[in-house]
Amino acid sequence: MLGFHGRTALVTGGSRGIGRAIAARLAEMGADLVVNYVRHRKDAEETAAMVGKAGRRCVLVKANVAVQADVEQLMEVARLEFGKLDFLISNAASGVFKPALELTERHWNWAMDINARALLTLVQKALPLMPPGSRVIAVSSLGAVRAIENYTTVGASKAALESLARHLAVELGPRGIHVNTISAGAVDTDALKHFPNREQILSAAIQRTPLGRLTTPEDVADIAVFLCGELSKMVQGQVITVDGGYAIRG
C-alpha cells in the first residue's frame, strides 16, 4: 500500500533541505522524480545522485516557480520524460526576513508569488498530467498561524498557501485528486541561517518540544510519503503539523 513504483513526482525546491529529503524518500519508495531548482545546480545534482542511488530516474529542471513560463516549461519536461505526474510537491519558498515596518511592496510580492501563488500556477499547469488518485502537497510552516520575529512576509504567504490548498481540495476532490498541507516546526535548514538569532531559535525550540529534539527534513518527508500513499485516502484539505509537539505548548 506504500509502494510508488510506476509513479512520478515533481518536487519544487528539491535541491536542498526538506525538498531534497522528500525527493529522496519518494525515490526510496519507488517513484521517479522531476526536481526543480533555481540557483543551486550542484546541490540539485546531489539530490539526483541520491535518487539514482535508490534506483530511480531523476530529471533536473531549472525554473522559477513564480514565473508562469518557467512552470509551463517544467510541466512540458515532465510530460515528455514521464507522460504524467502522480505527486506534485510544492516546496520551493523564499522571503525577506525583516520587521513588518521595514517591508516594501517588492518584498511582499516576492514572498506571495513564490510561496503562495506558485501553488496555483503549478496545479493549473500540472492538472492535465495528473490522473485520478494523484496527490498535491504544499509545504508550510508554523509561521502561517504564529507571529515569528522578522517572519512577516513568509508567515503571511504561508497562511495564504494553506488557504489556497483548502480551496483546491474542494475543487479537485471530485476529480479524485487529494490536496493537503504539511506544516513543519523548527527545522534547521539553510533558510534558518538568514536569521541573526538562529542559535537562540533552535535552542528555544528544543526546550519547548515535548519530544526533545528538532524536526528534521526526513521527519517532514515521512509525512509526505504518508500523504502520497493509500493509507491517507480519506485525508483531504488538511494541514498536518510535524513539530514534535512544539505548537501545543502555546
ROLUMZA-103784 format. One line per 8 residues: number of its first residue (from 0); for each residue x negated, y, z negated of N, C-alpha, C. Coordinates in pm, whole numbers, plus 50000, padded with zeros to 5 digits. Layout:
<sites>
NUM	X:Y:Z:X:Y:Z:X:Y:Z ~ ...
</sites>
This chain:
<sites>
0	49919:49879:50000:50000:50000:50000:49915:50126:50000 ~ 49786:50113:49975:49700:50230:49969:49602:50238:50085 ~ 49597:50135:50170:49502:50135:50281:49544:50232:50390 ~ 49447:50303:50447:49476:50402:50550:49413:50367:50685 ~ 49390:50242:50711:49332:50202:50839:49428:50237:50952 ~ 49371:50296:51058:49454:50340:51169:49512:50478:51151 ~ 49484:50541:51038:49535:50676:51011:49425:50780:51037 ~ 49468:50901:51069:49376:51012:51094:49411:51128:51003
8	49309:51190:50945:49329:51303:50854:49251:51424:50903 ~ 49309:51541:50886:49239:51667:50908:49222:51734:50772 ~ 49098:51766:50737:49068:51836:50612:49004:51969:50646 ~ 49071:52079:50613:49011:52210:50637:48920:52245:50520 ~ 48814:52318:50550:48717:52348:50446:48655:52221:50389 ~ 48624:52128:50478:48579:51997:50434:48429:51980:50424 ~ 48353:52089:50433:48208:52075:50432:48150:52060:50292 ~ 48224:52109:50190:48171:52105:50054:48283:52087:49953
16	48243:52067:49827:48337:52071:49716:48455:51976:49727 ~ 48573:52029:49696:48695:51948:49695:48725:51893:49833 ~ 48707:51973:49937:48734:51926:50073:48649:51806:50110 ~ 48520:51815:50078:48431:51703:50106:48473:51578:50029 ~ 48507:51595:49902:48547:51480:49820:48672:51414:49876 ~ 48768:51494:49921:48890:51438:49979:48858:51364:50109 ~ 48776:51423:50194:48739:51357:50319:48671:51224:50293 ~ 48578:51222:50198:48505:51100:50167:48598:50993:50112
24	48690:51032:50025:48781:50935:49965:48878:50878:50068 ~ 48928:50962:50156:49018:50911:50261:48945:50816:50354 ~ 48818:50846:50382:48738:50756:50466:48718:50622:50397 ~ 48692:50626:50266:48676:50501:50191:48801:50415:50199 ~ 48917:50482:50211:49044:50410:50220:49078:50369:50363 ~ 48991:50405:50459:49008:50356:50596:49048:50459:50699 ~ 49065:50586:50660:49109:50687:50756:48991:50743:50835 ~ 49020:50783:50959:48925:50862:51037:48950:51009:51009
32	48848:51093:51032:48856:51231:50987:48827:51333:51097 ~ 48900:51444:51091:48861:51568:51156:48830:51664:51042 ~ 48708:51712:51037:48665:51800:50928:48637:51939:50984 ~ 48704:52037:50928:48687:52175:50969:48588:52248:50878 ~ 48509:52335:50938:48419:52421:50862:48410:52554:50935 ~ 48352:52655:50869:48334:52786:50933:48187:52820:50948 ~ 48113:52816:50836:47973:52862:50839:47871:52752:50811 ~ 47906:52657:50728:47805:52566:50674:47799:52436:50755
40	47739:52444:50874:47729:52328:50963:47651:52214:50898 ~ 47540:52246:50834:47459:52141:50773:47538:52067:50665 ~ 47613:52141:50584:47696:52078:50482:47804:51991:50547 ~ 47862:52040:50656:47963:51962:50726:47905:51832:50781 ~ 47783:51839:50828:47717:51718:50879:47694:51618:50766 ~ 47668:51667:50646:47654:51577:50532:47786:51508:50499 ~ 47895:51584:50511:48027:51523:50493:48051:51415:50598 ~ 48016:51446:50723:48033:51348:50830:47951:51223:50805
48	47833:51241:50748:47748:51125:50716:47814:51037:50610 ~ 47878:51100:50513:47948:51024:50410:48064:50944:50470 ~ 48136:51008:50562:48246:50939:50630:48192:50823:50712 ~ 48082:50847:50782:48020:50742:50862:47972:50625:50779 ~ 47921:50657:50660:47875:50550:50571:47989:50459:50529 ~ 48110:50516:50526:48228:50436:50493:48281:50359:50614 ~ 48212:50374:50728:48251:50301:50848:48360:50366:50929 ~ 48384:50496:50907:48490:50564:50979:48434:50676:51067
56	48513:50720:51163:48473:50829:51253:48500:50964:51189 ~ 48415:51060:51220:48434:51197:51172:48399:51294:51283 ~ 48494:51379:51318:48472:51482:51419:48467:51617:51347 ~ 48360:51692:51369:48344:51823:51307:48391:51932:51403 ~ 48467:52029:51349:48517:52139:51431:48496:52270:51356 ~ 48422:52361:51418:48405:52494:51361:48527:52578:51396 ~ 48598:52627:51294:48719:52705:51320:48755:52787:51196 ~ 48805:52907:51220:48856:52991:51113:49007:52969:51107
64	49055:52910:50999:49197:52874:50992:49288:52996:50984 ~ 49231:53115:50963:49311:53237:50962:49336:53291:51102 ~ 49272:53230:51202:49284:53274:51342:49363:53170:51420 ~ 49476:53208:51475:49564:53113:51542:49495:53040:51656 ~ 49416:53111:51735:49347:53046:51847:49252:52938:51799 ~ 49187:52961:51686:49098:52859:51630:49176:52737:51584 ~ 49292:52761:51523:49375:52649:51479:49424:52568:51598 ~ 49461:52637:51705:49505:52566:51826:49392:52480:51881
72	49270:52532:51878:49155:52454:51924:49134:52332:51834 ~ 49150:52353:51706:49134:52246:51608:49231:52132:51636 ~ 49356:52167:51663:49457:52065:51690:49435:51997:51824 ~ 49381:52072:51920:49352:52012:52050:49242:51907:52039 ~ 49142:51936:51956:49037:51836:51932:49096:51712:51867 ~ 49182:51732:51767:49245:51618:51701:49327:51536:51800 ~ 49398:51604:51889:49481:51534:51988:49394:51453:52084 ~ 49288:51514:52134:49203:51447:52231:49125:51331:52168
80	49081:51348:52045:48998:51245:51981:49080:51130:51924 ~ 49199:51162:51868:49274:51059:51795:49419:51045:51839 ~ 49474:51145:51905:49611:51136:51955:49719:51165:51854 ~ 49683:51179:51726:49783:51204:51622:49714:51252:51496 ~ 49795:51302:51403:49748:51338:51269:49846:51282:51167 ~ 49796:51199:51079:49881:51143:50974:49874:51224:50845 ~ 49758:51284:50819:49738:51360:50696:49678:51497:50730 ~ 49744:51603:50685:49694:51738:50702:49664:51795:50563
88	49537:51817:50534:49495:51867:50404:49448:52011:50420 ~ 49528:52105:50370:49494:52247:50380:49415:52286:50256 ~ 49284:52287:50269:49196:52308:50154:49111:52435:50166 ~ 49085:52481:50287:48999:52598:50307:49052:52717:50228 ~ 48963:52788:50161:49004:52901:50078:48893:53004:50073 ~ 48934:53129:50048:48838:53236:50033:48904:53349:49956 ~ 48826:53448:49920:48882:53561:49848:48773:53649:49790 ~ 48813:53766:49745:48722:53861:49684:48749:53863:49535
96	48645:53849:49456:48661:53844:49312:48631:53981:49253 ~ 48739:54060:49237:48729:54196:49184:48850:54226:49097 ~ 48839:54325:49008:48958:54369:48933:49065:54418:49030 ~ 49190:54405:48991:49300:54440:49080:49292:54585:49129 ~ 49251:54676:49043:49249:54817:49080:49136:54853:49177 ~ 49047:54759:49202:48939:54783:49298:48964:54718:49433 ~ 49077:54653:49448:49106:54580:49571:49151:54675:49682 ~ 49115:54639:49804:49157:54714:49922:49257:54632:50003
104	49316:54696:50102:49408:54625:50191:49338:54509:50261 ~ 49214:54531:50300:49137:54425:50367:49117:54305:50275 ~ 49083:54331:50148:49067:54221:50052:49195:54139:50042 ~ 49307:54208:50031:49437:54142:50014:49470:54057:50136 ~ 49460:54117:50254:49496:54045:50376:49403:53927:50402 ~ 49276:53944:50370:49179:53835:50388:49222:53711:50311 ~ 49251:53729:50182:49289:53615:50097:49423:53555:50140 ~ 49519:53641:50169:49651:53591:50208:49645:53514:50339
112	49569:53563:50434:49562:53497:50565:49497:53359:50555 ~ 49388:53349:50481:49315:53222:50473:49381:53125:50375 ~ 49426:53175:50261:49474:53086:50155:49621:53050:50167 ~ 49701:53135:50232:49844:53108:50239:49895:53094:50383 ~ 49879:53199:50463:49936:53195:50599:49876:53082:50682 ~ 49751:53047:50656:49687:52940:50734:49766:52810:50726 ~ 49825:52781:50610:49902:52658:50598:50018:52658:50697 ~ 50086:52772:50710:50198:52781:50803:50151:52757:50946
120	50044:52821:50985:49992:52804:51121:49948:52660:51145 ~ 49879:52603:51048:49833:52465:51061:49950:52369:51082 ~ 50055:52385:51001:50170:52296:51012:50240:52316:51146 ~ 50260:52441:51186:50328:52467:51313:50255:52404:51430 ~ 50123:52413:51430:50045:52361:51541:50021:52210:51532 ~ 50024:52157:51411:49999:52014:51393:50125:51929:51411 ~ 50241:51990:51396:50366:51914:51393:50384:51821:51513 ~ 50351:51862:51636:50367:51769:51749:50281:51644:51738
128	50178:51648:51654:50088:51533:51638:50125:51446:51520 ~ 50224:51489:51439:50249:51423:51311:50374:51334:51320 ~ 50356:51203:51311:50471:51111:51315:50545:51110:51182 ~ 50666:51057:51179:50736:51041:51051:50650:50962:50952 ~ 50651:51005:50827:50566:50942:50726:50436:51016:50704 ~ 50411:51118:50786:50289:51197:50769:50294:51278:50640 ~ 50176:51322:50598:50163:51398:50474:50096:51533:50501 ~ 50149:51636:50435:50085:51767:50430:50053:51795:50284
136	49927:51827:50256:49885:51856:50119:49813:51990:50117 ~ 49860:52078:50031:49794:52207:50010:49716:52200:49880 ~ 49598:52259:49878:49516:52261:49756:49524:52400:49694 ~ 49575:52404:49571:49595:52530:49500:49508:52531:49374 ~ 49539:52624:49283:49464:52634:49158:49554:52691:49049 ~ 49510:52680:48925:49589:52730:48813:49608:52882:48820 ~ 49523:52950:48897:49538:53094:48913:49667:53134:48981 ~ 49739:53038:49040:49869:53067:49100:49973:53103:48996
144	49955:53053:48874:50056:53076:48769:49996:53140:48644 ~ 49864:53162:48642:49798:53222:48527:49714:53342:48571 ~ 49703:53439:48483:49619:53555:48511:49476:53522:48474 ~ 49387:53527:48572:49245:53498:48551:49165:53621:48592 ~ 49071:53659:48513:48993:53779:48538:48928:53776:48677 ~ 48945:53886:48751:48887:53904:48885:48943:53808:48989 ~ 49058:53747:48962:49113:53643:49050:49240:53689:49121 ~ 49265:53818:49122:49394:53870:49167:49433:53825:49307
152	49347:53850:49406:49385:53816:49543:49398:53666:49563 ~ 49307:53590:49504:49313:53445:49521:49436:53389:49449 ~ 49459:53436:49325:49573:53388:49249:49705:53418:49318 ~ 49720:53539:49367:49843:53576:49436:49862:53495:49564 ~ 49754:53473:49636:49764:53396:49760:49793:53249:49732 ~ 49741:53197:49623:49771:53058:49587:49917:53044:49543 ~ 49971:53146:49476:50113:53143:49441:50198:53142:49568 ~ 50159:53223:49667:50229:53224:49795:50217:53088:49864
160	50100:53028:49854:50078:52895:49913:50173:52792:49854 ~ 50188:52792:49722:50275:52695:49657:50421:52716:49696 ~ 50462:52842:49707:50598:52871:49750:50621:52826:49894 ~ 50525:52854:49980:50534:52812:50120:50545:52661:50130 ~ 50467:52589:50051:50472:52442:50054:50611:52391:50016 ~ 50675:52456:49920:50811:52413:49882:50909:52434:49997 ~ 50899:52548:50064:50989:52574:50177:50963:52477:50292 ~ 50837:52447:50317:50805:52350:50421:50856:52211:50386
168	50852:52178:50258:50902:52047:50214:51050:52031:50246 ~ 51126:52138:50231:51269:52133:50262:51291:52118:50413 ~ 51215:52193:50492:51234:52189:50637:51180:52062:50702 ~ 51070:52009:50649:51006:51894:50712:51054:51761:50655 ~ 51118:51764:50538:51168:51640:50479:51257:51561:50571 ~ 51355:51623:50640:51440:51547:50732:51364:51482:50847 ~ 51243:51531:50875:51159:51470:50979:51075:51355:50923 ~ 51089:51330:50793:51011:51223:50731:50870:51264:50695
176	50844:51394:50688:50710:51443:50655:50708:51494:50512 ~ 50614:51445:50434:50601:51484:50295:50509:51606:50283 ~ 50549:51700:50198:50468:51820:50173:50456:51839:50022 ~ 50334:51843:49973:50310:51862:49831:50184:51944:49809 ~ 50165:51988:49686:50050:52071:49650:49975:52009:49533 ~ 49844:52016:49538:49760:51978:49425:49703:52105:49365 ~ 49726:52125:49235:49671:52240:49166:49555:52192:49078 ~ 49436:52239:49110:49317:52193:49038:49285:52287:48922
184	49239:52228:48814:49192:52307:48700:49054:52363:48728 ~ 48979:52391:48623:48844:52446:48640:48753:52339:48699 ~ 48711:52361:48824:48622:52269:48894:48494:52346:48927 ~ 48380:52289:48895:48252:52357:48917:48209:52341:49063 ~ 48271:52423:49151:48238:52421:49293:48159:52548:49328 ~ 48121:52559:49455:48046:52677:49499:48124:52806:49478 ~ 48258:52799:49486:48339:52920:49470:48319:52981:49331 ~ 48301:52898:49231:48286:52947:49095:48153:53020:49074
192	48058:52996:49162:47928:53061:49149:47937:53211:49171 ~ 48048:53257:49230:48065:53400:49255:48110:53475:49129 ~ 48148:53401:49026:48191:53464:48902:48069:53495:48816 ~ 48053:53619:48771:47938:53654:48686:47939:53581:48552 ~ 48059:53543:48507:48071:53474:48378:48098:53325:48397 ~ 48037:53267:48500:48061:53126:48533:48037:53033:48416 ~ 47923:53045:48349:47891:52954:48239:47993:52966:48126 ~ 48037:53088:48100:48138:53109:47996:48270:53043:48034
200	48307:53056:48162:48432:52995:48209:48427:52843:48193 ~ 48316:52784:48234:48304:52638:48227:48302:52589:48083 ~ 48229:52658:47997:48222:52618:47857:48358:52626:47790 ~ 48430:52736:47817:48563:52752:47757:48660:52647:47810 ~ 48646:52613:47940:48735:52514:47999:48716:52377:47934 ~ 48593:52340:47909:48566:52211:47845:48626:52208:47705 ~ 48611:52316:47632:48662:52322:47496:48815:52314:47492 ~ 48880:52370:47594:49027:52374:47596:49089:52250:47658
208	49008:52164:47719:49062:52049:47790:49074:51928:47696 ~ 49195:51877:47673:49212:51763:47583:49127:51643:47619 ~ 49104:51619:47747:49024:51504:47787:48875:51530:47777 ~ 48836:51652:47742:48699:51680:47703:48595:51695:47813 ~ 48639:51714:47938:48542:51736:48045:48606:51818:48155 ~ 48522:51870:48246:48572:51945:48359:48636:51852:48463 ~ 48729:51906:48537:48784:51836:48652:48677:51832:48762 ~ 48663:51720:48828:48566:51707:48937:48639:51707:49072
216	48568:51737:49179:48628:51725:49312:48684:51585:49337 ~ 48617:51485:49284:48664:51347:49302:48797:51322:49231 ~ 48820:51389:49117:48949:51378:49048:49061:51430:49137 ~ 49034:51542:49203:49134:51600:49294:49155:51508:49414 ~ 49047:51451:49465:49057:51361:49580:49141:51238:49548 ~ 49132:51189:49426:49212:51072:49388:49362:51101:49398 ~ 49402:51223:49360:49544:51260:49370:49583:51277:49517 ~ 49491:51326:49599:49519:51335:49743:49545:51197:49802
224	49466:51099:49759:49489:50961:49806:49626:50912:49764 ~ 49664:50940:49641:49797:50900:49593:49907:50965:49678 ~ 49895:51094:49705:49998:51164:49780:50003:51121:49926 ~ 49893:51069:49977:49891:51019:50115:49947:50877:50126 ~ 49959:50808:50016:49998:50668:50017:50146:50645:49994 ~ 50188:50521:50010:50328:50484:49998:50380:50491:49854 ~ 50290:50489:49757:50334:50498:49618:50394:50635:49585 ~ 50373:50733:49673:50427:50868:49650:50545:50898:49743
232	50610:50796:49794:50710:50816:49900:50831:50899:49857 ~ 50854:50915:49726:50965:50999:49682:50915:51125:49609 ~ 50791:51162:49634:50737:51287:49580:50741:51390:49693 ~ 50816:51496:49675:50833:51596:49781:50845:51736:49721 ~ 50769:51829:49775:50778:51968:49734:50727:51995:49594 ~ 50638:51912:49544:50591:51923:49407:50450:51981:49399 ~ 50420:52038:49284:50284:52080:49251:50232:51985:49144 ~ 50131:51907:49177:50071:51815:49081:49943:51877:49027
240	49940:51898:48898:49827:51962:48833:49723:51858:48790 ~ 49598:51882:48827:49487:51794:48790:49389:51876:48709 ~ 49398:51868:48577:49314:51955:48494:49278:51894:48359 ~ 49305:51765:48340:49271:51701:48214:49350:51754:48096 ~ 49459:51824:48124:49542:51878:48017:49515:52023:47981 ~ 49425:52088:48054:49387:52226:48024:49510:52318:48016 ~ 49600:52308:48114:49712:52401:48124:49812:52389:48010 ~ 49818:52275:47945:49919:52258:47841:49880:52325:47710
248	49759:52380:47705:49714:52445:47583:49764:52589:47570 ~ 49833:52637:47673:49891:52771:47667:49792:52880:47701
</sites>
